[in-house]
């Protein structure tokens, strides 16, 4: 039997803790037997879960005998994990134990040094913070989970469910994983990545930056012809100086910023209007539905039609039929159904 130890740290996020307990605890083989033994363990007998208290039946010694360790996230008020927790995780990793985190649990793995040099993800709202605190970690904010073989990380709580089902499939095959997905009333494979859930707000720039007026001008003129020369002119700099200053202060190029801003505008319009894709492409400055689809799929991970179905499910049929170009999106969705789940995640395993 495969033993899964779920590590409960103080101020653990209850949903993050419950997901592996439920998925692994309810998994069953074809003969009805249970392939996993789930143990909740902690450094102290009782652990705060903010709204209530958890009594952990096992101590950190359970990590030594586990085949898999799951590390849920903790709320913002949690203190950094203690040295005994980090040492136990390092010892388990050295012994070859598989270790996976859910959401902000990636911070615990990073603090233990287990993510150095590896790709990793966490909730998109915490990705920048993870990258700032642990520069040796290759933070990938656009994916649902990252599988490095022994060490795995997932995004927010729902992505933790994706990760657990992925582990069940790795351990016991697709049939068992599909049955676990049915029990959880969730698809075994979700379309797209974490990018589709990111808020369409403008990324921050340093307060008082010389670029702030230029970025505001870009947002106001997304539906027009915004060129590097026009942006530089707004800043009062030469194109070369503007490009260099822009990268220094934003970490990206003016063109990439512009394209991201147009995608954010398209997301907002897909969520809040009944406009067809052709019209949204014009309003967001892409010029054509083809250009919008290509860039949107690359950045968000799903076609515009799929995004709208997820975030504005009550779009009227009339709005859809006014734009025959949406039919093309349906073909894209059909083609994507043939792609393996690795298209949704970053899998660094050999």
C-alpha positions in Angstrom: 0.0 0.0 0.0 1.2 3.5 -0.9 1.5 5.8 2.1 0.7 9.5 1.7 1.6 11.8 4.5 -0.2 15.2 4.4 1.8 17.8 6.3 -0.3 20.2 8.3 1.6 23.3 9.3 0.2 26.1 11.5 -2.4 28.2 9.7 -2.8 25.5 7.0 -5.3 26.3 4.3 -8.1 23.8 5.1 -9.1 23.2 1.4 -5.4 22.5 0.5 -5.3 19.9 3.3 -8.6 18.3 2.4 -7.9 17.8 -1.3 -5.1 15.1 -1.0 -6.9 13.5 2.0 -10.1 13.1 -0.1 -8.5 12.2 -3.5 -6.0 9.6 -2.2 -8.3 8.4 0.6 -11.2 7.6 -1.8 -9.1 6.2 -4.7 -9.9 2.6 -5.4 -8.6 -0.1 -7.7 -10.7 -2.2 -10.1 -11.3 -4.8 -7.4 -12.5 -2.2 -5.0 -9.5 -2.1 -2.8 -7.9 1.1 -1.5 -4.4 1.6 -2.9 -3.4 4.5 -0.6 -3.0 5.0 3.2 -3.4 8.6 4.1 -1.8 10.1 7.3 -2.1 13.7 8.4 1.0 14.7 10.3 2.3 17.8 12.0 5.1 19.1 14.2 2.6 19.7 17.0 -0.5 17.7 18.2 -2.8 20.6 17.3 -2.6 22.9 14.3 -4.5 26.1 13.6 -6.5 26.1 10.4 -7.7 29.7 11.0 -11.4 29.0 11.3 -10.9 25.9 13.4 -8.2 23.6 15.0 -6.9 20.4 13.5 -5.8 17.5 15.7 -3.0 15.7 13.8 -2.8 12.0 14.6 0.8 11.7 13.5 4.0 13.6 14.1 6.9 14.4 11.8 8.1 10.8 12.1 5.4 9.9 9.6 7.4 11.7 6.9 10.2 9.1 7.2 8.0 6.2 6.2 5.8 7.9 3.6 6.0 7.1 -0.1 4.5 10.5 -1.0 4.5 13.7 1.1 1.9 16.4 0.3 2.5 19.9 1.6 -0.6 22.2 1.6 -0.4 25.9 1.6 -0.7 28.2 4.6 -2.4 31.5 5.1 -0.5 34.8 5.0 -0.4 35.0 8.8 1.6 31.8 9.1 5.1 32.0 10.4 7.9 30.4 8.3 8.2 26.7 8.8 10.4 25.6 11.7 13.8 24.1 11.2 12.6 20.7 12.3 10.0 20.7 9.5 12.5 21.8 6.9 15.0 19.2 8.1 12.4 16.5 7.9 11.5 17.4 4.3 15.2 17.5 3.3 15.8 14.1 4.9 12.7 12.7 3.1 13.9 14.1 -0.3 17.4 12.7 0.3 15.8 9.3 0.9 14.0 9.5 -2.5 10.5 10.2 -1.2 8.1 11.9 -3.6 7.2 15.4 -2.3 4.4 17.6 -3.8 3.0 21.0 -2.8 -0.4 22.6 -3.2 -0.7 26.4 -3.8 1.5 28.3 -1.3 3.0 25.0 -0.1 5.7 25.7 -2.7 7.1 28.3 -0.3 7.8 25.6 2.2 9.5 23.4 -0.4 11.5 26.4 -1.5 12.6 27.2 2.0 13.8 23.7 2.4 15.9 24.1 -0.8 14.0 21.4 -2.6 13.1 23.7 -5.6 16.5 25.1 -6.3 17.2 24.8 -10.0 13.8 23.4 -10.7 10.7 24.6 -12.4 7.8 25.3 -9.9 4.5 27.0 -9.7 2.2 28.4 -7.0 -1.0 30.5 -6.9 -0.6 33.2 -9.6 -1.1 35.9 -7.0 2.0 34.6 -5.1 4.2 33.8 -8.1 6.1 37.1 -8.1 6.7 36.8 -4.3 8.0 33.2 -4.7 10.4 34.3 -7.5 11.6 37.3 -5.4 12.3 35.3 -2.2 13.8 32.3 -4.0 15.7 33.4 -7.1 17.1 30.0 -7.7 13.6 28.6 -8.4 12.3 28.8 -12.0 8.8 30.1 -11.2 6.2 29.3 -13.9 3.0 31.1 -13.1 1.0 30.1 -16.2 0.7 26.3 -15.5 -1.6 24.2 -13.3 1.3 22.1 -12.0 4.9 21.2 -12.6 6.1 17.6 -12.4 9.9 17.3 -11.9 9.6 13.6 -11.2 10.4 13.5 -7.5 9.4 17.0 -6.7 6.0 18.5 -7.8 4.2 21.8 -7.3 0.7 23.0 -8.1 -1.1 26.3 -8.4 -4.2 27.2 -6.3 -6.4 24.8 -4.5 -8.3 23.5 -7.6 -5.0 22.9 -9.3 -4.1 20.8 -6.3 -6.9 18.5 -7.3 -5.4 18.3 -10.8 -2.0 17.4 -9.3 -3.5 14.7 -7.1 -5.3 13.1 -10.0 -2.1 13.3 -12.0 -0.3 11.4 -9.2 -3.0 8.8 -9.1 -2.6 8.3 -12.8 1.2 8.0 -12.4 0.8 5.4 -9.7 -2.1 3.3 -10.9 -3.0 4.3 -14.4 -5.7 6.3 -16.2 -8.6 4.1 -15.3 -8.1 4.5 -11.6 -7.5 8.2 -12.0 -10.6 8.6 -14.1 -12.6 6.9 -11.4 -11.1 9.2 -8.8 -12.0 12.2 -11.0 -15.6 11.0 -11.2 -15.8 10.7 -7.5 -14.5 14.3 -7.2 -17.0 15.4 -9.8 -14.2 17.0 -11.9 -12.7 16.3 -15.3 -9.5 14.3 -15.3 -7.9 16.8 -17.7 -8.7 20.5 -17.6 -8.3 22.7 -20.6 -5.8 25.5 -20.4 -3.4 26.6 -17.6 -3.4 29.0 -14.7 -3.1 32.0 -17.0 -6.8 31.9 -17.8 -7.6 32.7 -14.1 -5.3 35.7 -13.8 -7.0 39.0 -13.2 -6.9 41.3 -16.2 -5.3 44.2 -14.3 -2.2 46.0 -15.5 1.1 44.6 -13.9 2.5 47.1 -11.4 5.5 49.4 -12.1 7.5 51.2 -9.6 5.5 54.1 -8.1 6.6 57.4 -9.6 8.1 55.7 -12.6 8.6 57.8 -15.7 6.7 55.1 -17.6 3.4 55.5 -15.8 2.0 58.2 -18.2 3.2 56.1 -21.2 1.5 53.0 -19.9 -1.7 54.9 -19.2 -1.6 56.2 -22.8 -1.1 52.7 -24.1 -4.1 51.5 -22.2 -6.2 54.4 -23.6 -5.1 53.6 -27.2 -5.1 49.8 -27.4 -7.6 49.9 -30.3 -5.4 52.2 -32.4 -2.0 51.8 -34.0 0.5 51.9 -31.1 4.1 51.8 -32.4 7.4 51.9 -30.6 8.0 55.3 -32.1 4.7 56.6 -30.7 5.4 55.2 -27.3 8.9 56.7 -27.3 7.5 60.0 -28.3 5.0 59.9 -25.4 7.9 59.4 -23.1 10.1 62.1 -24.6 12.9 59.6 -25.1 14.6 58.2 -28.2 13.4 54.7 -29.2 16.6 53.1 -28.1 16.6 54.8 -24.7 12.9 54.1 -24.2 13.3 50.4 -25.0 16.2 50.1 -22.5 14.4 52.0 -19.7 11.2 50.1 -20.4 12.9 46.7 -19.9 14.7 47.9 -16.8 11.5 49.0 -15.1 9.0 46.4 -16.3 11.2 43.3 -17.1 9.8 43.0 -20.6 9.8 44.8 -23.9 7.3 47.5 -25.0 5.9 45.1 -27.7 5.3 42.3 -25.2 3.7 44.7 -22.8 1.4 46.0 -25.5 0.4 42.5 -26.6 -0.3 41.5 -23.0 -2.4 44.6 -22.5 -4.4 43.8 -25.6 -5.0 40.3 -24.3 -6.2 41.7 -21.0 -8.6 44.0 -22.8 -9.9 41.0 -24.8 -10.4 39.0 -21.6 -12.4 41.8 -20.1 -14.6 42.2 -23.2 -15.2 38.4 -23.3 -16.3 38.4 -19.7 -18.5 41.5 -19.8 -20.0 41.9 -23.3 -21.8 39.8 -25.9 -19.5 41.1 -28.7 -18.3 38.7 -31.3 -14.6 37.8 -31.6 -14.2 40.0 -34.7 -15.5 43.0 -32.9 -13.4 42.3 -29.8 -10.3 41.9 -31.9 -10.9 45.4 -33.3 -11.6 46.9 -29.8 -8.5 45.3 -28.4 -6.3 46.4 -31.2 -5.5 43.0 -32.8 -7.0 44.0 -36.2 -8.3 40.5 -37.0 -9.9 37.6 -35.2 -7.1 35.3 -36.4 -4.5 37.5 -34.7 -6.6 37.7 -31.5 -7.0 33.9 -31.4 -3.4 33.1 -32.0 -2.1 35.5 -29.3 -5.0 34.8 -26.8 -4.3 31.0 -27.0 -0.6 31.5 -26.5 -1.0 33.8 -23.5 -4.1 32.5 -21.8 -3.9 28.8 -22.8 -7.4 28.4 -24.2 -9.2 29.9 -27.3 -11.4 33.0 -26.7 -14.6 30.9 -27.0 -13.5 28.5 -24.3 -12.5 31.4 -22.1 -15.9 33.0 -22.5 -17.6 29.7 -21.8 -15.7 29.5 -18.5 -16.1 33.0 -17.3 -19.3 34.2 -18.9 -21.4 31.1 -19.4 -24.7 32.9 -20.0 -23.7 34.5 -23.4 -26.7 34.5 -25.6 -26.9 32.3 -28.7 -27.7 35.4 -30.8 -24.4 36.9 -29.8 -22.5 33.8 -30.9 -24.2 33.5 -34.3 -23.5 37.1 -35.2 -19.9 36.2 -35.6 -19.3 33.2 -37.9 -15.6 33.4 -36.9 -16.5 31.7 -33.6 -17.1 28.5 -35.5 -13.4 28.3 -36.2 -12.8 28.3 -32.5 -14.9 25.2 -32.1 -12.5 23.4 -34.5 -9.6 24.5 -32.3 -11.2 23.1 -29.3 -11.8 19.8 -31.1 -8.2 19.6 -32.1 -7.0 20.4 -28.6 -9.0 17.5 -27.2 -6.5 15.2 -28.9 -3.5 16.8 -27.2 -2.2 15.0 -24.1 -2.4 16.5 -20.6 1.3 17.5 -20.9 0.1 20.4 -23.0 -1.6 21.8 -19.9 1.4 21.5 -17.5 5.1 21.8 -17.5 6.5 18.3 -17.1 10.3 18.3 -16.5 10.4 14.5 -15.9 12.5 12.5 -18.4 
